[in-house]
Amino acid sequence: MKAIFIVYNQAYNQEIVEILEGMGQRGYTVWEEIGGRGSVDGEPHLGNHAWPTQNHALITVVENDLAPRVMQELRKTDAANEKLGLRAYVLPVEDAL
């Protein structure tokens, strides 16, 4: 199993969920209203008067064969509007309850 940790501009919230649900992935956890700044470029998302946009983060645990498909869809989403900001990381799940 693999965990996919996704950090994204709040504008992507519904789109990210639709990607997962469209692939039959039901379970996920979302953190809302988190701040951050990308390591390469783009504007900070800090939720204040100067930088009002915020990020959300989501983690989902998927079967090994689903992870590359999810990442492919996330790459397409990011490429369509790179300025919004979207990062995703695939991590091994060694044990689960």
DSSP file (Angstrom, degrees, kcal/mol; ACC not computed):
  #  RESIDUE AA STRUCTURE BP1 BP2  ACC     N-H-->O    O-->H-N    N-H-->O    O-->H-N    TCO  KAPPA ALPHA  PHI   PSI    X-CA   Y-CA   Z-CA
    1    1 A M              0   0    0      0, 0.0    92,-2.0     0, 0.0     2,-0.4   0.000 360.0 360.0 360.0 154.4    0.0    0.0    0.0
    2    2 A K  E     -AB  62  92A   0     60,-2.8    60,-3.1    90,-0.2     2,-0.5  -0.968 360.0-142.4-129.1 143.6    1.0    3.6   -0.6
    3    3 A A  E     -AB  61  91A   0     88,-3.2    88,-3.3    -2,-0.4     2,-0.6  -0.897  13.4-157.7-100.6 134.4    0.1    6.9    1.1
    4    4 A I  E     -AB  60  90A   0     56,-3.0    56,-1.7    -2,-0.5     2,-0.6  -0.961   4.4-165.0-113.9 117.2   -0.3    9.9   -1.1
    5    5 A F  E     -AB  59  89A   0     84,-2.7    84,-2.2    -2,-0.6     2,-0.4  -0.906  10.3-171.7-103.3 120.8    0.1   13.2    0.6
    6    6 A I  E     -AB  58  88A   0     52,-3.3    52,-2.6    -2,-0.6     2,-0.4  -0.953  12.1-172.3-121.0 128.9   -1.2   16.1   -1.4
    7    7 A V  E     +AB  57  87A   0     80,-3.0    80,-3.1    -2,-0.4     2,-0.3  -0.984  24.6 158.1-118.6 129.8   -0.8   19.8   -0.6
    8    8 A Y  E     -AB  56  86A   0     48,-2.7    48,-2.8    -2,-0.4    78,-0.2  -0.984  46.5 -84.7-153.5 156.3   -2.7   22.2   -2.9
    9    9 A N  E >   -A   55   0A   0     76,-2.2     3,-2.5    -2,-0.3    46,-0.2  -0.366  46.9-116.3 -58.4 140.0   -4.3   25.6   -3.3
   10   10 A Q  G >  S+     0   0    0     44,-2.4     3,-1.6     1,-0.3     4,-0.3   0.738 111.3  72.3 -55.2 -24.5   -7.7   25.7   -1.7
   11   11 A A  G 3  S+     0   0    0      1,-0.3    -1,-0.3    43,-0.2     4,-0.3   0.743  93.7  55.4 -64.0 -22.1   -9.2   26.3   -5.2
   12   12 A Y  G <> S+     0   0    0     -3,-2.5     4,-2.6     1,-0.2     5,-0.3   0.463  75.1 108.5 -86.2  -2.3   -8.4   22.7   -6.1
   13   13 A N  H <> S+     0   0    0     -3,-1.6     4,-1.7     1,-0.3    -1,-0.2   0.872  83.4  36.4 -49.7 -55.4  -10.3   21.2   -3.2
   14   14 A Q  H  > S+     0   0    0     -4,-0.3     4,-2.4    -3,-0.2    -1,-0.3   0.879 115.8  55.5 -67.1 -36.9  -13.3   19.7   -5.1
   15   15 A E  H  > S+     0   0    0     -4,-0.3     4,-1.9     2,-0.2    -1,-0.2   0.893 106.7  49.6 -63.9 -40.5  -11.1   18.7   -8.1
   16   16 A I  H  X S+     0   0    0     -4,-2.6     4,-1.9     2,-0.2    -1,-0.2   0.929 112.1  47.8 -64.4 -45.2   -8.7   16.7   -5.9
   17   17 A V  H  X S+     0   0    0     -4,-1.7     4,-2.9    -5,-0.3     5,-0.2   0.898 110.0  53.1 -62.5 -40.8  -11.6   14.8   -4.3
   18   18 A E  H  X S+     0   0    0     -4,-2.4     4,-2.3     2,-0.2    -1,-0.2   0.863 105.6  54.3 -64.5 -35.7  -13.2   14.2   -7.7
   19   19 A I  H  X S+     0   0    0     -4,-1.9     4,-0.8     2,-0.2    -1,-0.2   0.955 113.0  42.7 -60.3 -49.7  -10.0   12.6   -8.9
   20   20 A L  H ><>S+     0   0    0     -4,-1.9     5,-2.5     1,-0.2     3,-1.1   0.946 116.1  46.4 -63.0 -49.6   -9.9   10.2   -6.0
   21   21 A E  H ><5S+     0   0    0     -4,-2.9     3,-1.6     1,-0.3    -1,-0.2   0.854 106.6  59.5 -64.1 -33.9  -13.6    9.4   -6.1
   22   22 A G  H 3<5S+     0   0    0     -4,-2.3    -1,-0.3     1,-0.3    -2,-0.2   0.721 106.5  48.6 -65.5 -20.9  -13.4    8.9   -9.9
   23   23 A M  T <<5S-     0   0    0     -3,-1.1    -1,-0.3    -4,-0.8    -2,-0.2   0.275 124.2-103.8-100.4   8.7  -10.8    6.2   -9.3
   24   24 A G  T < 5S+     0   0    0     -3,-1.6     2,-0.8     1,-0.2    -3,-0.2   0.610  73.3 144.0  81.9  11.6  -12.9    4.5   -6.7
   25   25 A Q      < +     0   0    0     -5,-2.5    -1,-0.2    -6,-0.2    -2,-0.1  -0.765  17.5 170.4 -88.6 110.7  -10.9    5.8   -3.8
   26   26 A R        +     0   0    0     -2,-0.8     2,-0.3    -3,-0.1    -1,-0.2   0.879  48.8  73.3 -88.4 -42.1  -13.3    6.4   -0.9
   27   27 A G        +     0   0    0     34,-0.2     2,-0.3    -7,-0.1    34,-0.3  -0.581  51.8 130.9 -90.4 136.6  -11.1    7.1    2.1
   28   28 A Y        -     0   0    0     -2,-0.3     2,-0.4    32,-0.1    32,-0.2  -0.962  39.8-134.3-166.2 162.9   -9.0   10.3    2.7
   29   29 A T  E     -C   59   0A   0     30,-2.3    30,-2.3    -2,-0.3     2,-0.4  -0.993  20.5-158.0-126.6 136.1   -8.3   12.9    5.4
   30   30 A V  E     -C   58   0A   0     -2,-0.4     2,-0.5    28,-0.2    28,-0.2  -0.922   9.5-161.7-118.1 138.0   -8.2   16.6    4.7
   31   31 A W  E     -C   57   0A   0     26,-3.2    26,-2.6    -2,-0.4     2,-0.3  -0.980  21.3-159.7-110.0 129.3   -6.6   19.4    6.6
   32   32 A E  E     +     0   0A   0     -2,-0.5    24,-0.2    24,-0.2    23,-0.1  -0.709  58.0  22.4-108.7 160.3   -8.0   22.8    5.7
   33   33 A E  E    S+     0   0A   0     -2,-0.3     2,-0.4    22,-0.2    -1,-0.2   0.928  75.4 153.1  54.6  57.1   -6.7   26.4    6.0
   34   34 A I  E     -C   55   0A   0     21,-2.6    21,-2.9    -3,-0.2    -1,-0.2  -0.899  33.6-136.0-114.0 147.7   -3.0   25.7    6.2
   35   35 A G        +     0   0    0     -2,-0.4     2,-0.3    19,-0.2    11,-0.3  -0.528  33.4 137.3 -98.0 164.8   -0.3   28.1    5.2
   36   36 A G  B     -D   45   0B   0      9,-1.7     9,-3.2    -2,-0.2     2,-0.4  -0.959  37.3-129.5 174.1 173.3    2.9   27.6    3.2
   37   37 A R        -     0   0    0     -2,-0.3     5,-0.1     7,-0.2     6,-0.1  -0.983  32.5-114.4-144.9 130.6    5.2   28.7    0.5
   38   38 A G        -     0   0    0     -2,-0.4    -2,-0.0     5,-0.3    49,-0.0  -0.209  15.6-132.5 -64.3 154.4    6.5   26.6   -2.4
   39   39 A S  S    S+     0   0    0      1,-0.1    -1,-0.1     0, 0.0     3,-0.1   0.613  99.2  33.5 -83.4 -13.0   10.2   25.8   -2.6
   40   40 A V  S    S-     0   0    0      1,-0.4     2,-0.2     0, 0.0    -1,-0.1   0.840 121.3 -45.5-108.3 -61.2   10.6   26.8   -6.3
   41   41 A D  S    S+     0   0    0      2,-0.1    -1,-0.4    42,-0.0    -3,-0.2  -0.832  77.4  90.8-157.2-167.5    8.3   29.7   -7.2
   42   42 A G  S    S-     0   0    0     -2,-0.2    42,-0.1    -3,-0.1    41,-0.1  -0.090  74.1 -62.4  90.1 166.0    4.8   30.9   -6.8
   43   43 A E        -     0   0    0     40,-0.4    -5,-0.3     1,-0.1    -2,-0.1  -0.554  54.8-100.4 -87.3 151.1    3.2   33.1   -4.2
   44   44 A P        -     0   0    0      0, 0.0     2,-0.5     0, 0.0     9,-0.3  -0.342  22.9-147.1 -63.4 151.1    2.9   32.3   -0.5
   45   45 A H  B     +D   36   0B   0     -9,-3.2    -9,-1.7     1,-0.1    10,-0.4  -0.844  43.3 141.4-120.2  89.6   -0.5   30.9    0.7
   46   46 A L        -     0   0    0      5,-0.9     8,-0.2    -2,-0.5   -11,-0.1   0.518  58.1-125.5-115.2  -8.7   -0.6   32.3    4.2
   47   47 A G  S    S+     0   0    0      6,-1.7     2,-0.2     4,-1.3     7,-0.1   0.794  70.2 115.8  69.1  27.6   -4.2   33.3    4.8
   48   48 A N  S    S-     0   0    0      3,-1.7    -1,-0.2     5,-0.2    -2,-0.1  -0.599  84.0 -89.1-118.5-176.1   -3.4   36.9    5.8
   49   49 A H  S    S+     0   0    0      1,-0.2    -2,-0.0    -2,-0.2    -1,-0.0   0.832 126.3  42.4 -65.5 -31.7   -4.1   40.3    4.4
   50   50 A A  S    S+     0   0    0      1,-0.3    -1,-0.2     2,-0.1    -3,-0.0   0.869 132.1  21.6 -81.1 -38.0   -1.0   40.3    2.2
   51   51 A W  S    S+     0   0    0      1,-0.1    -3,-1.7    -8,-0.0    -4,-1.3  -0.734  72.8 170.3-130.4  80.4   -1.3   36.7    1.1
   52   52 A P        +     0   0    0      0, 0.0    -1,-0.1     0, 0.0    -7,-0.1   0.707  44.9  97.3 -73.4 -21.5   -4.9   35.7    1.5
   53   53 A T        -     0   0    0     -9,-0.3    -6,-1.7    -6,-0.1     2,-0.3  -0.334  56.7-162.5 -67.5 149.2   -4.9   32.4   -0.3
   54   54 A Q        -     0   0    0     -8,-0.2   -44,-2.4    -9,-0.1     2,-0.2  -0.862  10.0-127.3-127.6 165.6   -4.6   29.2    1.8
   55   55 A N  E     -AC   9  34A   0    -21,-2.9   -21,-2.6   -10,-0.4     2,-0.3  -0.675  10.8-154.7-103.2 161.6   -3.6   25.6    1.1
   56   56 A H  E     -A    8   0A   0    -48,-2.8   -48,-2.7    -2,-0.2     2,-0.3  -0.888   9.7-152.8-122.7 161.5   -5.4   22.4    2.0
   57   57 A A  E     -AC   7  31A   0    -26,-2.6   -26,-3.2    -2,-0.3     2,-0.4  -0.979   9.7-173.0-134.2 150.4   -3.7   19.0    2.5
   58   58 A L  E     -AC   6  30A   0    -52,-2.6   -52,-3.3    -2,-0.3     2,-0.4  -0.998   6.8-164.3-142.8 141.8   -5.0   15.6    2.0
   59   59 A I  E     +AC   5  29A   0    -30,-2.3   -30,-2.3    -2,-0.4     2,-0.3  -0.995  12.5 172.4-127.3 138.3   -3.7   12.1    2.7
   60   60 A T  E     -A    4   0A   0    -56,-1.7   -56,-3.0    -2,-0.4     2,-0.5  -0.989  24.5-139.4-140.1 148.5   -5.1    8.9    1.2
   61   61 A V  E     +A    3   0A   0     -2,-0.3     2,-0.3   -34,-0.3   -58,-0.2  -0.950  31.4 173.7-111.9 124.9   -3.9    5.3    1.4
   62   62 A V  E     -A    2   0A   0    -60,-3.1   -60,-2.8    -2,-0.5     2,-0.1  -0.793  38.0 -88.3-127.1 164.6   -4.2    3.4   -1.9
   63   63 A E    >>  -     0   0    0     -2,-0.3     3,-1.5   -62,-0.2     4,-1.2  -0.418  48.7-107.1 -67.4 152.3   -3.3    0.0   -3.3
   64   64 A N  T 34 S+     0   0    0      1,-0.3     3,-0.4     2,-0.2    -1,-0.1   0.848 117.6  52.8 -52.4 -41.7    0.1    0.0   -5.0
   65   65 A D  T 34 S+     0   0    0      1,-0.2     4,-0.5     2,-0.2    -1,-0.3   0.697 105.2  55.4 -73.6 -17.6   -1.2   -0.1   -8.5
   66   66 A L  T <> S+     0   0    0     -3,-1.5     4,-2.3     1,-0.1     3,-0.3   0.784  89.7  75.3 -83.2 -28.2   -3.5    3.0   -8.0
   67   67 A A  H  X S+     0   0    0     -4,-1.2     4,-2.5    -3,-0.4     5,-0.2   0.893  94.5  48.0 -55.4 -47.6   -0.8    5.3   -6.8
   68   68 A P  H  > S+     0   0    0      0, 0.0     4,-2.1     0, 0.0    -1,-0.2   0.868 111.6  51.6 -64.3 -33.0    0.8    6.0  -10.3
   69   69 A R  H  > S+     0   0    0     -4,-0.5     4,-1.9    -3,-0.3    -2,-0.2   0.908 110.7  47.4 -68.3 -41.5   -2.7    6.6  -11.8
   70   70 A V  H  X S+     0   0    0     -4,-2.3     4,-2.4     1,-0.2     5,-0.2   0.936 112.1  50.2 -63.6 -45.9   -3.5    9.2   -9.1
   71   71 A M  H  X S+     0   0    0     -4,-2.5     4,-2.4    -5,-0.2    -2,-0.2   0.881 107.4  54.5 -61.4 -37.9   -0.1   10.9   -9.6
   72   72 A Q  H  X S+     0   0    0     -4,-2.1     4,-1.9     2,-0.2    -1,-0.2   0.921 110.4  45.8 -61.3 -44.0   -0.7   11.0  -13.3
   73   73 A E  H  X S+     0   0    0     -4,-1.9     4,-2.2     1,-0.2    -2,-0.2   0.877 111.6  52.0 -67.4 -37.5   -4.0   12.8  -12.8
   74   74 A L  H  X S+     0   0    0     -4,-2.4     4,-2.6     2,-0.2    -2,-0.2   0.887 107.6  52.4 -65.8 -38.4   -2.5   15.2  -10.3
   75   75 A R  H  X S+     0   0    0     -4,-2.4     4,-2.5     2,-0.2    -2,-0.2   0.905 109.3  49.5 -63.1 -41.2    0.3   16.0  -12.7
   76   76 A K  H  X S+     0   0    0     -4,-1.9     4,-1.5     2,-0.2    -2,-0.2   0.918 111.4  49.4 -62.5 -43.1   -2.3   16.9  -15.4
   77   77 A T  H  X S+     0   0    0     -4,-2.2     4,-0.7     1,-0.2    -2,-0.2   0.917 112.9  46.5 -62.8 -44.9   -4.2   19.0  -12.9
   78   78 A D  H >< S+     0   0    0     -4,-2.6     3,-0.9     1,-0.2    -2,-0.2   0.901 109.9  53.6 -65.2 -41.3   -1.1   20.9  -11.9
   79   79 A A  H >< S+     0   0    0     -4,-2.5     3,-0.5     1,-0.2    -1,-0.2   0.799 100.3  62.1 -65.1 -28.8    0.0   21.4  -15.5
   80   80 A A  H 3< S+     0   0    0     -4,-1.5    -1,-0.2     1,-0.3    -2,-0.2   0.778 128.7   5.8 -69.5 -25.8   -3.3   23.0  -16.4
   81   81 A N  T XX  +     0   0    0     -3,-0.9     3,-1.6    -4,-0.7     4,-0.6  -0.445  68.4 172.7-157.4  74.8   -2.7   25.8  -13.9
   82   82 A E  T <4 S+     0   0    0     -3,-0.5     3,-0.4     1,-0.3     4,-0.2   0.741  73.6  68.6 -60.5 -26.5    0.8   25.7  -12.4
   83   83 A K  T 34 S+     0   0    0      1,-0.2   -40,-0.4     2,-0.1    -1,-0.3   0.744  89.0  64.6 -69.0 -22.6    0.4   29.1  -10.6
   84   84 A L  T <4 S-     0   0    0     -3,-1.6    -1,-0.2    -6,-0.2    -2,-0.2   0.922 105.2-125.3 -67.4 -42.0   -2.2   27.7   -8.2
   85   85 A G     <  +     0   0    0     -4,-0.6   -76,-2.2    -3,-0.4     2,-0.3   0.472  36.0 176.0  99.1 120.3    0.3   25.3   -6.6
   86   86 A L  E     +B    8   0A   0    -78,-0.2     2,-0.4    -4,-0.2   -78,-0.2  -0.921   0.2 176.6-155.1 127.2   -0.1   21.5   -6.1
   87   87 A R  E     -B    7   0A   0    -80,-3.1   -80,-3.0    -2,-0.3     2,-0.3  -0.985   4.2-175.7-131.6 144.3    2.5   19.1   -4.7
   88   88 A A  E     -B    6   0A   0     -2,-0.4     2,-0.4   -82,-0.2   -82,-0.2  -0.998   5.3-167.2-142.5 145.4    2.1   15.4   -4.1
   89   89 A Y  E     -B    5   0A   0    -84,-2.2   -84,-2.7    -2,-0.3     2,-0.5  -0.998  12.4-146.6-135.1 132.5    4.3   12.7   -2.5
   90   90 A V  E     -B    4   0A   0     -2,-0.4   -86,-0.2   -86,-0.2    -2,-0.0  -0.884  23.3-178.4-101.4 127.4    3.9    9.0   -2.5
   91   91 A L  E     -B    3   0A   0    -88,-3.3   -88,-3.2    -2,-0.5     2,-0.2  -0.934  29.1-108.3-125.9 145.9    5.1    7.2    0.6
   92   92 A P  E     -B    2   0A   0      0, 0.0     2,-0.7     0, 0.0   -90,-0.2  -0.486  22.3-144.7 -71.8 143.1    5.3    3.5    1.5
   93   93 A V        +     0   0    0    -92,-2.0     3,-0.1    -2,-0.2   -32,-0.0  -0.939  18.7 178.9-106.6 112.1    2.8    2.3    4.1
   94   94 A E        +     0   0    0     -2,-0.7     2,-0.3     1,-0.3    -1,-0.1   0.756  67.9   1.8 -85.7 -25.5    4.6   -0.4    6.1
   95   95 A D        -     0   0    0    -94,-0.0     2,-0.3     0, 0.0    -1,-0.3  -0.982  63.2-171.6-158.4 151.7    1.6   -1.2    8.5
   96   96 A A              0   0    0     -2,-0.3    -3,-0.0    -3,-0.1     0, 0.0  -0.991 360.0 360.0-148.4 153.5   -2.0    0.0    8.9
   97   97 A L              0   0    0     -2,-0.3    -1,-0.1     0, 0.0     0, 0.0   0.322 360.0 360.0-119.3 360.0   -4.8   -0.5   11.4
